Amino acid sequence: MSLEEEICESVMERWFAQFHGKLKVMTFQNCFNVNDILREVATRRLLQHDFILIDNVATFCSSNLANQLPAFKSRLRQNKNNVLTLLYSPVQSRECSVIGVQSFTNKLVVYNSYEENRSQINISKNLFITDTVFHSDVSPCGIAICALEFADHFVGNYDFQTFDGIIHDIITNEEFLMQNIHVEIITDMTAFSANDYPSLLKAHSLLIKKKAYPLTFDNILPYFKDFDRLECKKNDVYIPAGDSAPSTAKDSVFGKGSDVDKTASIDLSSFGINAKIGEGTKVTSSICGDSVKIGNKCVIDGSILQNNVCIGDGVQVSKNCIIGSNVVIPSGSVLESGSISQTTPPPTRFQKDHSENENNWYFTSEQTNGYYIWRLCKRARRPLGHRDSISSTASSISKNLAELNHDDLNDSETVDVIYQGNNSVFLSEVKETMLSILRLENFASKEQVEKMKLEINASKLAYNVAPDDLSKNIFLAFIDMSADIRHSFKKISELFKQWNVLWLNYYKRDSSKTQFLHAIEEYAAKDEQFFKIVPKFLQFLFNDEDFLPEEVIVEWYENLPNTSSLTSSLKPLIDWIQEEEGDSSEDED
């Protein structure tokens, strides 16, 4: 039996009865995100009716959605295009979403998730003449009510890797897609989704305080065979049947065999089995694993302690710390807020300046007292959540580009082309994406080119890039990748041919091809070596690749500034193109 089959069998065994015999569990190969899964579900036509989408297993709800489901069905009856309702709940946090909702219809018109840059939000001027309410005090519950037609959005669509991307696409292309999204802000129940450590601590607190009733620790844990049934005692302390509750604890959970000193103070925290807590110690809003030992007079606040952690006397653990399994913290230590303590250094791919790291963050570390302190450092934000890192070893690009030096890819010259706002970040990310693909052995494969398209589309949606800017910046990024490529006609033309699918995707219209030429024009003005190969490269694009039409090239050329050096260098090419087209017309006559 495969691992996937074992997991399916385990889930069925534990939950089949709770769903009254109507539970189905399936696995899909090569699905890396929720969109991949939905694409498979839609393609196989597994859905027959409207459905509820919960893309994170750590999602909690204290209601059966008795009010929200009829409201969704009513909107769908009124307009078949009302295919999606997102549930939000009020929350006070600096990491809330920013959304705009029409007052009377609850239609979503502005969407900005907490993972995006909230310092600037692009808003259409039309929204200022409609009754739109903007919220920065709500957070998604992780629950979406969907019409069956919404599933068709995923069939054959490989442009998006995140659910946020789908939402952006529907809002941006409403007239074309004919689909509407609505929002329900729920105040009569508790619903939330834990997708990181801070939200996990929040979920832990809400469960202990019975805010998600009937989901409480004495109700949900019996479904998991590895846990003992818990009983709720005085001060809302949950303990296994037969154990005694610590007298100084409140709103907390303890596993079997816990030993808590009578002078210790425990609040809003949970412990696995065999916990030992010394005298005068204070633990607040924390989650601790099995066999955790905490010494005397320690202070631990809002942190995660994994299994077999041993903490000496007088240790202070600040908020948002994570202590890994088997770490021993010496007496008197102070752990700074946000630090990670592990018995090992960060994996190489998460260290600064490592070629395999394509994430928007990395770790630095220092060894102290037998364990490593990891510190999180930020890079430029990448859109729509973390991207898959692309790892490869330095090697030749291909037989056609074998002479290309990979050191030139890592340390290439870049020309100072100045942009403002989101275009600058978009250009940087597209260039980074292209470079990461180019370092791979199979950089010209269909799979890698498709991956490049996904990355570019995600960046486009994240930064709301206008069509003209999209067309111009994609090829600017291509030129800017490497001086070794752009200064060689052979290399740039061969790579252009190998990524031909990419260009056909983004340069279908004449207007986009004009922006393509503007990118060449702008870079040629800054780079003398690239300027020298432009005439030959344009001839290649016109004559060999049939990529640039004669009328597009000529119109662009005729509108070049009088001060442009390209005017004189391209004149022989333009004369030749017009002569060729003239001869072709005479032959047809």
ROKE-553461 format. One line per 2 residues: their letters; for each residue z, y negated, x negated of C-alpha. Coordinates in steps of 0.05 Angstrom, whole numbers, plus 32768, in hexadecimal, padded with zeros to 4 digits. Layout:
a = Z Y X; ...
***
This chain:
ms = 8000 8000 8000; 7FED 7FBC 7FE5
le = 801D 7F82 7FDF; 7FFB 7F5E 8018
ee = 8002 7F9B 8045; 804C 7FA2 8032
ic = 8057 7F59 8045; 8033 7F62 8088
es = 805C 7FA0 8098; 809D 7F7D 8086
vm = 808D 7F41 80B2; 807A 7F6E 80EC
er = 80B9 7F97 80E4; 80E6 7F59 80E6
wf = 80C3 7F2E 811B; 8099 7F5B 8149
aq = 80D1 7F63 817C; 80E0 7F18 817D
fh = 8098 7F0B 8193; 809C 7F3F 81CB
gk = 8068 7F6C 81AB; 8033 7F35 81A6
lk = 8036 7F26 815B; 7FFA 7F31 812D
vm = 7FFE 7F29 80E2; 7FC0 7F24 80B7
tf = 7FB0 7F17 806E; 7F72 7EF5 8052
qn = 7F57 7EFD 800C; 7F49 7EC0 7FDF
cf = 7F6A 7E8E 800D; 7F8F 7E59 7FE5
nv = 7FA3 7E26 801A; 7FAA 7E1D 8065
nd = 7F62 7E06 806C; 7F48 7E46 804C
il = 7F71 7E6F 807D; 7F5A 7E46 80B9
re = 7F12 7E4D 80A2; 7F1A 7E99 80A2
va = 7F3C 7E99 80E6; 7F06 7E6D 8104
tr = 7ECC 7E93 80E4; 7EE6 7ED5 80FE
rl = 7EF3 7EB8 8143; 7F3A 7ED2 8144
lq = 7F52 7E9A 8172; 7F42 7E9E 81BB
hd = 7F6D 7E66 81D7; 7F8E 7E24 81C4
fi = 7FC1 7E2F 818D; 7FFC 7E13 8166
li = 7FF2 7E0A 811C; 802F 7E0F 80EE
dn = 8017 7E0F 80A7; 805B 7E14 8086
va = 808A 7E4E 8092; 80C7 7E21 8087
tf = 80BC 7DFC 80C9; 80F4 7DF6 80FC
cs = 80F4 7DE0 8144; 812C 7DDE 8178
sn = 80FC 7DDD 81B3; 80C7 7E08 81D4
la = 809B 7DCA 81D9; 80A0 7DCA 8224
nq = 808E 7D80 8228; 805C 7D7C 81F0
lp = 802F 7DB6 8204; 8021 7D9D 824C
af = 8013 7D57 8230; 7FE0 7D75 81FF
ks = 7FBF 7D9E 8237; 7FBB 7D61 8264
rl = 7F98 7D38 822E; 7F68 7D72 8221
rq = 7F56 7D76 826B; 7F48 7D2C 826C
nk = 7F1D 7D2E 822E; 7F06 7D6D 820B
nn = 7F04 7D46 81C9; 7F50 7D3F 81C7
vl = 7F56 7D7C 819B; 7F94 7D70 8171
tl = 7FDC 7D57 817B; 800A 7D4D 8140
ly = 8055 7D4E 814A; 807F 7D1A 8125
sp = 80CA 7D0D 8125; 80F1 7CCD 8114
vq = 810F 7CCE 80CF; 812C 7C9C 809F
sr = 810C 7CA8 805B; 80E5 7C84 8026
ec = 80B2 7CBD 8028; 809E 7CB6 8071
sv = 8056 7CB8 8088; 8033 7C78 809E
ig = 800B 7C81 80DE; 7FEB 7C55 8112
vq = 7FEB 7C6B 815A; 7FCC 7C4B 8198
sf = 8005 7C36 81C6; 7FEE 7C51 8208
tn = 7FC7 7C8F 81F3; 7FEE 7CA6 81B5
kl = 7FAB 7CAE 8192; 7FB1 7CB0 8146
vv = 7F86 7C79 8126; 7FA6 7C70 80E1
yn = 7FC0 7CA9 80B7; 7FE3 7CA3 8074
sy = 800D 7CDE 805E; 804B 7CD6 8032
ee = 8025 7CF6 7FF8; 7FF4 7CBD 7FF6
nr = 7FFA 7C78 7FD7; 801C 7C4E 800D
sq = 8018 7C0C 7FE7; 7FD4 7C00 8007
in = 7FB9 7C19 804A; 7F72 7C0C 8060
is = 7F70 7BF6 80A9; 7F32 7BE6 80D3
kn = 7F31 7BA0 80EF; 7F24 7BBF 8134
lf = 7F6C 7BD8 8136; 7F85 7B90 8137
it = 7F67 7B85 817C; 7F84 7BC5 8199
dt = 7FCC 7BD6 81AA; 7FDD 7C00 816D
vf = 8023 7C11 8156; 802F 7C21 810D
hs = 8067 7C50 80F8; 8087 7C59 80B4
dv = 80C6 7C78 80D1; 80AA 7CBD 80E5
sp = 809C 7CFE 80C1; 806E 7D38 80D5
cg = 8093 7D74 80F2; 8061 7DA6 80D7
ia = 8049 7DB8 811D; 8003 7DAA 8138
ic = 7FEB 7DBC 817E; 7FA1 7DCD 817A
al = 7F68 7DD9 81AA; 7F3B 7E14 819D
ef = 7F02 7DE4 818D; 7F2B 7DC9 8153
ad = 7F24 7E0B 812E; 7ED8 7E02 812B
hf = 7EE5 7DC7 80FD; 7EF2 7DF9 80C5
vg = 7EB6 7E27 80CD; 7E8B 7E20 808F
ny = 7EB1 7DE2 8079; 7EC7 7DE6 8031
df = 7ED1 7D9B 8025; 7F1D 7D9A 8031
qt = 7F57 7DBE 8011; 7F90 7D9E 8039
fd = 7F9F 7D92 8082; 7FA5 7D48 8072
gi = 7F5C 7D48 805D; 7F48 7D63 80A1
ih = 7F6F 7D2D 80C5; 7F50 7CF6 809A
di = 7F0B 7D12 80A7; 7F14 7D13 80F3
it = 7F2E 7CCB 80F5; 7EF9 7CB1 80C5
ne = 7EBF 7CD4 80E7; 7ED6 7CD1 812F
ef = 7E93 7CBB 814A; 7E6F 7CF4 8128
lm = 7EA2 7D2C 8132; 7EB6 7D17 8178
qn = 7EFE 7D2E 816F; 7F3F 7D08 817C
ih = 7F85 7D11 8160; 7FC4 7CFE 8186
ve = 800C 7CF7 8170; 804D 7D0A 8193
ii = 808C 7CEC 8175; 80C3 7D19 818D
td = 8109 7CFF 8199; 8125 7D33 81C8
mt = 8127 7D6C 8195; 812B 7D7C 814C
af = 80EE 7D92 8126; 80E0 7D8F 80DB
sa = 80BC 7DB1 80A3; 80D9 7DBE 805D
nd = 80A3 7DBA 8027; 80CA 7DA3 7FEA
yp = 8112 7DA2 7FD0; 8127 7D61 7FF3
sl = 810D 7D79 8036; 812C 7DBD 802A
lk = 8170 7D9C 8022; 8162 7D74 8061
ah = 8150 7DB3 8087; 818F 7DD5 806D
sl = 81BA 7D9C 8086; 819A 7D9B 80CB
li = 81A2 7DE6 80D3; 81EB 7DE4 80C0
kk = 81F9 7DAA 80F0; 81D7 7DD2 8128
ka = 81A3 7D9B 8132; 816E 7DD0 813A
yp = 8195 7DFA 816D; 818A 7E32 817E
lt = 8173 7E3A 8136; 81B6 7E3F 8113
fd = 81CE 7E69 80D8; 81F3 7E9A 8105
ni = 81B3 7EA4 812E; 817A 7EA7 80FC
lp = 8195 7ECE 80C1; 819D 7F11 80E5
yf = 8151 7F16 80E8; 8151 7F1F 809C
kd = 816C 7F63 8089; 8184 7F4C 8045
fd = 81B8 7F1E 8064; 81F9 7F2D 8087
rl = 8205 7F12 80CC; 822B 7ED0 80C8
ec = 8261 7EB6 80F5; 826F 7E6D 8102
kk = 82B8 7E5C 80F4; 82E3 7E1C 80F6
nd = 82C1 7DDD 80DC; 827D 7DFF 80E6
vy = 8285 7E2C 80A9; 8258 7E69 80AB
ip = 8273 7EA8 8089; 8264 7EF3 808D
ag = 828C 7F1A 80C1; 82D0 7F2D 80A6
ds = 82D4 7EF6 8070; 8304 7EBB 8071
ap = 82E8 7E75 8074; 82FE 7E45 803D
st = 832F 7E13 805B; 8312 7DD6 8038
ak = 82C9 7DE4 804A; 82A1 7DC8 8084
ds = 8259 7DCE 809B; 824B 7E03 8066
vf = 8232 7E4A 805C; 8251 7E80 802F
gk = 8238 7EC6 801E; 8263 7F04 8014
gs = 8297 7F04 7FDD; 829E 7EB8 7FD6
dv = 82DC 7E9E 7FB3; 82EA 7E55 7FC0
dk = 8328 7E32 7FA5; 8353 7E13 7FDC
ta = 834E 7DCF 7FBA; 8302 7DCF 7FB7
si = 82DA 7DA5 7FE8; 829A 7DC2 8004
dl = 826E 7D9B 8035; 8227 7DA9 804F
ss = 821B 7DDE 801B; 8208 7E27 8019
fg = 8217 7E60 7FE8; 81FD 7EA6 7FE0
in = 8228 7EE2 7FD0; 8261 7EE3 7F9D
ak = 8268 7E97 7F95; 82A4 7E7F 7F6D
ig = 82BB 7E36 7F72; 82F4 7E19 7F49
eg = 832C 7DEA 7F5B; 831F 7DA1 7F6B
tk = 82D3 7DAC 7F6C; 82A9 7D86 7F9E
vt = 8266 7DA1 7FB6; 823D 7D78 7FE8
ss = 81F8 7D84 8008; 81E4 7DBA 7FD7
ic = 81C4 7DFF 7FDA; 81DE 7E34 7FAB
gd = 81C5 7E7B 7F9E; 81EA 7EBC 7F90
sv = 8222 7EC4 7F5D; 8229 7E79 7F4F
ki = 8268 7E67 7F28; 8280 7E1F 7F28
gn = 82BC 7E0A 7EFE; 82F5 7DDA 7F0C
kc = 82EE 7D90 7F1F; 82A2 7D91 7F24
vi = 8278 7D63 7F50; 8236 7D7E 7F6B
dg = 820E 7D54 7F9C; 81CB 7D62 7FBE
si = 81B1 7D96 7F8D; 8195 7DDD 7F89
lq = 81B8 7E13 7F60; 8194 7E55 7F58
nn = 81B2 7E9A 7F4C; 81E5 7EA8 7F15
vc = 81F0 7E5F 7F03; 8231 7E53 7EDD
ig = 824D 7E0D 7EDA; 8288 7DFA 7EAE
dg = 82C3 7DCC 7EBE; 82B9 7D82 7ECC
vq = 826E 7D86 7ED4; 824A 7D50 7EFD
vs = 8208 7D63 7F1E; 81E5 7D27 7F3C
kn = 81B6 7D28 7F79; 8173 7D4C 7F7A
ci = 8183 7D79 7F3E; 816A 7DC0 7F38
ig = 818F 7DF3 7F0D; 8167 7E32 7F00
sn = 8180 7E7A 7F00; 81B0 7E90 7EC9
vv = 81BA 7E49 7EAE; 81FF 7E3C 7E8F
ip = 8215 7DF3 7E92; 824D 7DE4 7E5F
sg = 828D 7DC0 7E75; 8289 7D74 7E78
sv = 823E 7D71 7E80; 821C 7D3C 7EAC
le = 81D8 7D4D 7ECB; 81AD 7D11 7EDB
sg = 818F 7D0A 7F20; 814C 7D2D 7F28
si = 8153 7D59 7EEA; 8141 7DA3 7EE7
sq = 816B 7DD2 7EBC; 814C 7E14 7EA7
tt = 8156 7E4A 7E73; 810F 7E40 7E5C
pp = 80E3 7E03 7E4C; 80AD 7DED 7E7E
pt = 806E 7E19 7E7F; 803A 7DFF 7E4F
rf = 800B 7DEC 7E87; 803F 7DBB 7EA2
qk = 804C 7D98 7E60; 8031 7D53 7E4E
dh = 7FEA 7D4D 7E32; 7FDB 7D98 7E38
se = 7F92 7DA5 7E47; 7FA2 7DD4 7E81
ne = 7FCB 7DA3 7EA8; 7FA4 7D81 7EDF
nn = 7FE0 7D71 7F0C; 7FF9 7D2B 7F1B
wy = 803A 7D39 7EF7; 8055 7D5C 7EB9
ft = 8098 7D6E 7E9B; 80B9 7D5A 7E5A
se = 80F5 7D82 7E43; 812D 7D84 7E11
qt = 815B 7DBD 7DFE; 81A5 7DB1 7E03
ng = 81E1 7DE0 7E02; 81B5 7E1E 7E0A
yy = 818A 7E07 7E45; 814F 7DD9 7E50
iw = 814F 7D98 7E79; 810C 7D8C 7E99
rl = 80FA 7D45 7EAD; 80C2 7D35 7EDD
ck = 808F 7D01 7EC7; 8059 7CE2 7EF2
ra = 8010 7CDB 7EE4; 7FDD 7CB7 7F0F
rr = 7FE4 7CD1 7F56; 7FB1 7D04 7F6C
pl = 7F9F 7D05 7FB6; 7FB7 7D32 7FEF
gh = 7FEC 7D59 7FCB; 7FE9 7D7E 7F89
rd = 7FA6 7D9A 7F72; 7F9A 7DDE 7F54
si = 7F9E 7DD9 7F09; 7F60 7DEE 7EE3
ss = 7F6D 7E14 7EA3; 7F3C 7E28 7E6E
ta = 7F37 7E31 7E23; 7F0D 7E04 7DF8
ss = 7EC9 7E23 7DEE; 7E7F 7E12 7DF1
is = 7E67 7DF6 7E33; 7E2A 7E24 7E38
kn = 7DED 7E3A 7E11; 7DC9 7DFB 7E29
la = 7E03 7DCE 7E13; 7E1E 7DF8 7DDB
el = 7E1D 7DBF 7DAA; 7E4B 7D95 7DD5
nh = 7E8F 7D8C 7DB3; 7ECA 7D97 7DE2
dd = 7EF4 7D66 7DB9; 7EC3 7D32 7DD1
ln = 7ED4 7D44 7E19; 7F1E 7D3B 7E0D
ds = 7F19 7CFC 7DE2; 7ED8 7CDD 7DFA
et = 7EC8 7C93 7DF5; 7ECA 7C6F 7E37
vd = 7EA9 7C2E 7E47; 7ED4 7BF7 7E66
vi = 7EB8 7BF6 7EAC; 7EE9 7BCE 7ED7
yq = 7EF9 7BE0 7F20; 7F2C 7BC8 7F51
gn = 7F5A 7BEE 7F81; 7F4C 7C34 7F98
ns = 7F07 7C38 7F78; 7F28 7C38 7F33
vf = 7F54 7C74 7F44; 7F1B 7C98 7F67
ls = 7EED 7C8F 7F2B; 7F23 7CA8 7EFC
ev = 7F31 7CE6 7F27; 7EE7 7CF8 7F2E
ke = 7EDE 7CF3 7EE3; 7F1C 7D1E 7ED8
tm = 7F02 7D52 7F09; 7EBE 7D55 7EE7
ls = 7EDD 7D5C 7EA3; 7F0B 7D94 7EB9
il = 7ECF 7DBB 7ED5; 7EA4 7DAD 7E98
rl = 7ED8 7DCE 7E6B; 7ECE 7E10 7E8E
en = 7E9E 7E47 7E77; 7E80 7E4C 7EBD
fa = 7E7D 7E00 7EC7; 7E37 7E05 7EE6
sk = 7E48 7E3C 7F18; 7E43 7E31 7F62
eq = 7E8D 7E3D 7F69; 7EA0 7E07 7F38
ve = 7E6F 7DD4 7F54; 7E8B 7DE1 7F9A
km = 7ED1 7DD7 7F7E; 7EBB 7D95 7F60
kl = 7EA0 7D7F 7FA4; 7EE3 7D91 7FC4
ei = 7F09 7D68 7F91; 7EDA 7D2C 7F99
na = 7EDE 7D2F 7FE5; 7F2A 7D32 7FE3
sk = 7F2C 7CF4 7FB6; 7EFA 7CD1 7FE3
la = 7F26 7CDC 8020; 7F66 7CCB 7FFD
yn = 7F4E 7C87 7FE6; 7F20 7C78 8020
va = 7EE4 7C6C 7FF3; 7EA9 7C48 8013
pd = 7E65 7C6D 8012; 7E45 7C3D 7FE0
dl = 7E81 7C41 7FB2; 7E81 7C8C 7FB8
sk = 7E39 7C93 7FA2; 7E40 7C62 7F69
ni = 7E83 7C7B 7F4E; 7E71 7CC5 7F4D
fl = 7E38 7CBA 7F1C; 7E60 7C86 7EF5
af = 7E94 7CBC 7EEB; 7E5E 7CEC 7ED4
id = 7E44 7CBB 7EA0; 7E8A 7CA8 7E89
ms = 7E9F 7CF0 7E7C; 7E89 7CF5 7E34
ad = 7E65 7CC9 7E02; 7E48 7D09 7DE3
ir = 7E25 7D19 7E25; 7E0E 7CD4 7E3B
hs = 7DF2 7CC2 7DF6; 7DC6 7D00 7DF5
fk = 7D8B 7D05 7E25; 7D88 7D50 7E1C
ki = 7DD1 7D5B 7E2E; 7DD5 7D2B 7E69
se = 7D94 7D45 7E87; 7DA8 7D8E 7E7F
lf = 7DEC 7D82 7E9E; 7DCC 7D5A 7ED7
kq = 7DA0 7D96 7EE7; 7DDA 7DC7 7EE4
wn = 7E01 7D9C 7F16; 7DC5 7D90 7F42
vl = 7DE9 7DA9 7F80; 7E1D 7D72 7F77
wl = 7DE9 7D3B 7F75; 7DC3 7D56 7FB1
ny = 7E04 7D55 7FD9; 7E15 7D0C 7FCB
yk = 7DD1 7CEC 7FC2; 7DA9 7CFF 8000
rd = 7D97 7CB8 8018; 7D71 7C82 7FF4
ss = 7DAD 7C53 7FF9; 7DD8 7C84 7FD3
kt = 7DA2 7C8C 7F9D; 7DA1 7C41 7F96
qf = 7DEB 7C43 7F87; 7DDD 7C7B 7F55
lh = 7DAE 7C4A 7F31; 7DE2 7C13 7F34
ai = 7E12 7C41 7F0F; 7DDE 7C4B 7ED8
ee = 7DD1 7C00 7ED6; 7E1B 7BF0 7ED0
ya = 7E29 7C22 7E99; 7DEB 7C11 7E71
ak = 7E03 7BC9 7E6E; 7E42 7BE1 7E4B
de = 7E29 7C19 7E1F; 7DEF 7C0C 7DEF
qf = 7DE5 7C55 7DDE; 7DE0 7C69 7E27
fk = 7DB2 7C2D 7E34; 7D80 7C4A 7E02
iv = 7D77 7C8C 7E29; 7D74 7C6D 7E6F
pk = 7D27 7C67 7E72; 7D1D 7CB0 7E5E
fl = 7D55 7CC7 7E8C; 7D37 7CA2 7EC8
qf = 7CF3 7CBF 7EB9; 7D13 7D04 7EB9
lf = 7D35 7CF6 7EFD; 7CF3 7CDD 7F1A
nd = 7CC0 7D0C 7EFC; 7CE4 7D4C 7EEA
ed = 7D1B 7D51 7F1E; 7CF9 7D2B 7F57
fl = 7D3E 7D0D 7F64; 7D2E 7CC2 7F67
pe = 7CF5 7CAB 7F94; 7CC4 7C78 7F78
ev = 7CD5 7C43 7FAD; 7D20 7C48 7F9E
iv = 7D16 7C3F 7F53; 7CE5 7C06 7F5B
ew = 7D0F 7BE0 7F8E; 7D4D 7BE7 7F63
ye = 7D25 7BD0 7F25; 7D09 7B93 7F49
nl = 7D50 7B7E 7F5C; 7D6C 7B83 7F16
pn = 7D8B 7B41 7EFD; 7D5E 7B18 7ED0
ts = 7D93 7B1F 7E9A; 7D90 7B6B 7E9B
sl = 7D75 7B8C 7E5C; 7D5C 7BC5 7E87
ts = 7D25 7B98 7EA2; 7CFD 7B9B 7E62
sl = 7D10 7BE1 7E4C; 7CFC 7C00 7E8F
kp = 7CBC 7BD9 7E9A; 7C8F 7C0F 7E7A
li = 7CB0 7C44 7EA5; 7CA8 7C1C 7EE5
dw = 7C5F 7C0D 7ED5; 7C53 7C57 7EC9
iq = 7C77 7C6B 7F0A; 7C4E 7C3B 7F33
ee = 7C0E 7C51 7F11; 7C1F 7C9A 7F1E
eg = 7C2D 7C8C 7F67; 7BEC 7C64 7F6C
ds = 7BC4 7C9D 7F4F; 7BE5 7CCE 7F7F
se = 7BD2 7CA2 7FBA; 7B89 7C9E 7FA3
de = 7B86 7CEA 7F9B; 7B9F 7CF3 7FE2
d = 7B6A 7CC3 7FFC
***
